[in-house]
Amino acid sequence: MNSDEQFERAPRGPERVVWAVVGSDIGPLLLAATDQGLVNVVFHAREAVRDRALRGLATRLGAEPVPARPEDGTGPLAEPIRQLEAYFAGDLRAFELPLDWSLSSGFNRQVLRELEATVPYGTVVGYGDLADRVGQPRAAQAVGAAMGSNPLPVVVPCHRVVESDGGLGGFGGGLETKRRLLALEGVLPQPLF
């Protein structure tokens, strides 16, 4: 058993969870972090979505999320916010952040880590190709489910996973959001308006 498997089975005690909603080119994003790193990114984080996400984090992590003060430039969300701003400005091509993988486990975590490590900015990979990379060549649909469960979209770039025939496939943030992220990275042309 490797250390990831031990961590997945170990019960988690309450820990500090901080959150903030930040504006982006694709709408408001809820960011949440623990002392281990960025743990969650949620699209379309207007009030109802934000509140549902915070309740889910409290249940899954065993601690009530508290608002961060990112304006002071310190704390566990300061660097994720800075890097996301740089990404959307076109100045950052690879995130270098500590990530807390506790909201993902098993096959999903394996696939997401492979995606993060091997599919760089400006490139795409097919669901089947990603399944091959993790040694499960017949698991393209399971890879799709792993993308749908990604607790760290944008930072762990599930928008870069597409269908083998060139179709966009699905996306938890909506296909327009996926198109905008791929256009930002130069994979698709920028919309005319």
Kinemage of the C-alpha trace (Angstrom):
@kinemage 1
@onewidth
@group {chain A} dominant
@subgroup {mainchain}
@vectorlist {calphas} color= white
{ca met a 1} P 0.000 0.000 0.000
{ca asn a 2} L 1.416 3.366 -0.961
{ca ser a 3} L 1.138 6.530 1.104
{ca asp a 4} L -1.760 7.838 -1.037
{ca glu a 5} L -3.788 4.718 -0.260
{ca gln a 6} L -3.029 5.073 3.439
{ca phe a 7} L -4.063 8.732 3.350
{ca glu a 8} L -7.307 7.901 1.532
{ca arg a 9} L -8.306 5.430 4.229
{ca ala a 10} L -7.214 7.503 7.201
{ca pro a 11} L -10.049 9.420 8.837
{ca arg a 12} L -9.700 13.158 8.489
{ca gly a 13} L -10.099 15.319 11.508
{ca pro a 14} L -11.325 18.885 11.426
{ca glu a 15} L -8.856 21.290 9.917
{ca arg a 16} L -8.849 24.883 8.794
{ca val a 17} L -10.720 25.529 5.540
{ca val a 18} L -10.720 29.048 4.098
{ca trp a 19} L -12.582 30.288 1.058
{ca ala a 20} L -13.014 33.305 -1.187
{ca val a 21} L -14.947 34.114 -4.327
{ca val a 22} L -12.875 35.782 -7.015
{ca gly a 23} L -13.829 37.228 -10.367
{ca ser a 24} L -12.452 35.714 -13.551
{ca asp a 25} L -12.945 35.834 -17.301
{ca ile a 26} L -15.314 32.863 -16.951
{ca gly a 27} L -17.336 34.247 -14.051
{ca pro a 28} L -16.989 34.072 -10.283
{ca leu a 29} L -14.879 31.206 -8.918
{ca leu a 30} L -15.053 29.915 -5.371
{ca leu a 31} L -11.602 28.912 -4.142
{ca ala a 32} L -11.121 26.908 -0.972
{ca ala a 33} L -7.902 25.837 0.707
{ca thr a 34} L -6.768 23.823 3.686
{ca asp a 35} L -3.378 23.962 5.347
{ca gln a 36} L -2.258 21.328 2.797
{ca gly a 37} L -3.149 23.442 -0.236
{ca leu a 38} L -5.872 24.415 -2.665
{ca val a 39} L -8.702 21.912 -2.213
{ca asn a 40} L -11.578 23.180 -4.363
{ca val a 41} L -12.389 25.456 -7.290
{ca val a 42} L -16.082 25.931 -8.098
{ca phe a 43} L -17.452 27.559 -11.256
{ca his a 44} L -20.345 30.047 -11.374
{ca ala a 45} L -19.970 30.791 -7.651
{ca arg a 46} L -22.886 33.097 -7.193
{ca glu a 47} L -24.681 32.919 -3.842
{ca ala a 48} L -26.683 29.668 -4.210
{ca val a 49} L -23.788 27.747 -5.789
{ca arg a 50} L -21.348 29.178 -3.240
{ca asp a 51} L -23.548 28.217 -0.276
{ca arg a 52} L -24.100 24.673 -1.584
{ca ala a 53} L -20.357 24.239 -2.180
{ca leu a 54} L -19.483 25.490 1.318
{ca arg a 55} L -21.989 23.083 2.919
{ca gly a 56} L -20.445 20.239 0.914
{ca leu a 57} L -16.938 21.198 1.992
{ca ala a 58} L -17.982 21.326 5.651
{ca thr a 59} L -19.460 17.840 5.397
{ca arg a 60} L -16.594 16.275 3.454
{ca leu a 61} L -13.701 17.942 5.281
{ca gly a 62} L -15.165 18.011 8.786
{ca ala a 63} L -14.592 21.734 9.333
{ca glu a 64} L -16.706 24.803 8.755
{ca pro a 65} L -15.158 26.899 5.950
{ca val a 66} L -14.358 30.467 6.977
{ca pro a 67} L -13.968 33.459 4.663
{ca ala a 68} L -10.399 34.341 3.754
{ca arg a 69} L -9.092 37.864 3.506
{ca pro a 70} L -7.238 37.659 0.179
{ca glu a 71} L -6.966 41.435 0.005
{ca asp a 72} L -4.231 41.321 2.655
{ca gly a 73} L -2.047 39.263 0.276
{ca thr a 74} L -1.337 36.488 2.778
{ca gly a 75} L -2.886 33.195 3.743
{ca pro a 76} L -3.448 29.960 1.852
{ca leu a 77} L -5.467 31.576 -0.962
{ca ala a 78} L -3.126 34.469 -1.779
{ca glu a 79} L -0.937 32.496 -4.188
{ca pro a 80} L -3.795 30.601 -5.902
{ca ile a 81} L -5.560 33.932 -6.512
{ca arg a 82} L -2.365 35.502 -7.856
{ca gln a 83} L -1.708 32.560 -10.182
{ca leu a 84} L -5.303 32.421 -11.450
{ca glu a 85} L -5.181 36.148 -12.232
{ca ala a 86} L -1.926 35.590 -14.136
{ca tyr a 87} L -3.429 32.616 -16.003
{ca phe a 88} L -6.460 34.618 -17.139
{ca ala a 89} L -4.186 37.515 -18.139
{ca gly a 90} L -2.261 35.099 -20.384
{ca asp a 91} L 0.897 35.392 -18.281
{ca leu a 92} L 0.899 31.925 -16.639
{ca arg a 93} L 1.015 28.600 -18.416
{ca ala a 94} L 1.612 26.192 -15.522
{ca phe a 95} L 0.226 26.404 -12.006
{ca glu a 96} L 2.716 25.764 -9.229
{ca leu a 97} L 0.540 25.354 -6.180
{ca pro a 98} L 0.316 22.910 -3.323
{ca leu a 99} L -2.866 20.905 -3.879
{ca asp a 100} L -4.937 19.086 -1.286
{ca trp a 101} L -6.279 16.001 -3.080
{ca ser a 102} L -8.572 14.929 -0.248
{ca leu a 103} L -11.771 15.479 -2.281
{ca ser a 104} L -10.653 12.888 -4.834
{ca ser a 105} L -9.592 9.282 -4.430
{ca gly a 106} L -8.845 6.026 -6.228
{ca phe a 107} L -9.083 5.964 -10.013
{ca asn a 108} L -10.381 9.534 -10.203
{ca arg a 109} L -7.364 10.856 -8.311
{ca gln a 110} L -4.992 8.784 -10.440
{ca val a 111} L -6.483 10.167 -13.657
{ca leu a 112} L -6.543 13.769 -12.412
{ca arg a 113} L -2.919 13.607 -11.286
{ca glu a 114} L -1.892 12.165 -14.649
{ca leu a 115} L -3.779 14.952 -16.404
{ca glu a 116} L -2.155 17.634 -14.282
{ca ala a 117} L 1.331 16.186 -14.802
{ca thr a 118} L 1.233 15.386 -18.526
{ca val a 119} L -1.173 17.663 -20.423
{ca pro a 120} L 0.387 21.129 -20.637
{ca tyr a 121} L -1.117 24.489 -21.494
{ca gly a 122} L -2.260 24.769 -25.090
{ca thr a 123} L -2.656 21.030 -25.676
{ca val a 124} L -5.529 18.570 -25.441
{ca val a 125} L -5.862 14.850 -24.823
{ca gly a 126} L -8.661 12.417 -25.638
{ca tyr a 127} L -10.580 10.571 -22.942
{ca gly a 128} L -9.329 7.237 -24.348
{ca asp a 129} L -5.743 8.472 -24.561
{ca leu a 130} L -5.852 9.516 -20.924
{ca ala a 131} L -7.285 6.104 -20.008
{ca asp a 132} L -4.329 4.502 -21.827
{ca arg a 133} L -1.885 6.694 -19.900
{ca val a 134} L -3.160 5.356 -16.564
{ca gly a 135} L -3.077 1.742 -17.779
{ca gln a 136} L -6.848 1.360 -18.236
{ca pro a 137} L -7.316 1.425 -22.026
{ca arg a 138} L -11.023 0.570 -21.894
{ca ala a 139} L -11.892 3.164 -19.278
{ca ala a 140} L -12.646 6.224 -21.447
{ca gln a 141} L -16.092 6.623 -19.865
{ca ala a 142} L -14.583 6.330 -16.389
{ca val a 143} L -12.102 9.034 -17.364
{ca gly a 144} L -15.081 11.200 -18.305
{ca ala a 145} L -16.576 10.571 -14.864
{ca ala a 146} L -13.238 11.485 -13.265
{ca met a 147} L -13.230 14.778 -15.179
{ca gly a 148} L -16.756 15.449 -13.917
{ca ser a 149} L -15.631 14.847 -10.343
{ca asn a 150} L -12.583 17.139 -10.578
{ca pro a 151} L -12.550 19.276 -7.414
{ca leu a 152} L -9.843 21.564 -8.877
{ca pro a 153} L -10.918 22.592 -12.394
{ca val a 154} L -8.775 25.091 -14.295
{ca val a 155} L -5.794 24.307 -12.023
{ca val a 156} L -6.141 20.588 -12.821
{ca pro a 157} L -7.071 21.205 -16.461
{ca cys a 158} L -10.039 18.939 -17.215
{ca his a 159} L -10.998 21.451 -19.922
{ca arg a 160} L -8.093 20.006 -21.941
{ca val a 161} L -9.774 16.577 -22.240
{ca val a 162} L -11.761 16.192 -25.472
{ca glu a 163} L -13.418 13.510 -27.554
{ca ser a 164} L -11.268 11.499 -29.951
{ca asp a 165} L -13.263 12.798 -32.942
{ca gly a 166} L -12.408 16.386 -32.011
{ca gly a 167} L -15.662 17.143 -30.182
{ca leu a 168} L -15.440 19.069 -26.946
{ca gly a 169} L -17.072 16.394 -24.788
{ca gly a 170} L -18.709 17.433 -21.543
{ca phe a 171} L -17.662 19.924 -18.929
{ca gly a 172} L -18.929 20.641 -15.425
{ca gly a 173} L -18.565 24.382 -15.913
{ca gly a 174} L -20.572 24.272 -19.156
{ca leu a 175} L -19.381 24.003 -22.728
{ca glu a 176} L -19.114 27.773 -23.188
{ca thr a 177} L -16.697 27.891 -20.239
{ca lys a 178} L -14.680 25.031 -21.762
{ca arg a 179} L -14.564 26.853 -25.114
{ca arg a 180} L -13.373 30.052 -23.440
{ca leu a 181} L -10.601 28.245 -21.535
{ca leu a 182} L -9.424 26.439 -24.675
{ca ala a 183} L -9.516 29.741 -26.606
{ca leu a 184} L -7.481 31.428 -23.873
{ca glu a 185} L -4.863 28.682 -24.302
{ca gly a 186} L -4.875 29.025 -28.099
{ca val a 187} L -6.434 25.618 -28.798
{ca leu a 188} L -9.594 27.190 -30.247
{ca pro a 189} L -9.996 30.574 -31.927
{ca gln a 190} L -11.134 33.469 -29.754
{ca pro a 191} L -14.836 34.252 -30.107
{ca leu a 192} L -15.615 37.201 -32.358
{ca phe a 193} L -17.833 38.835 -29.702
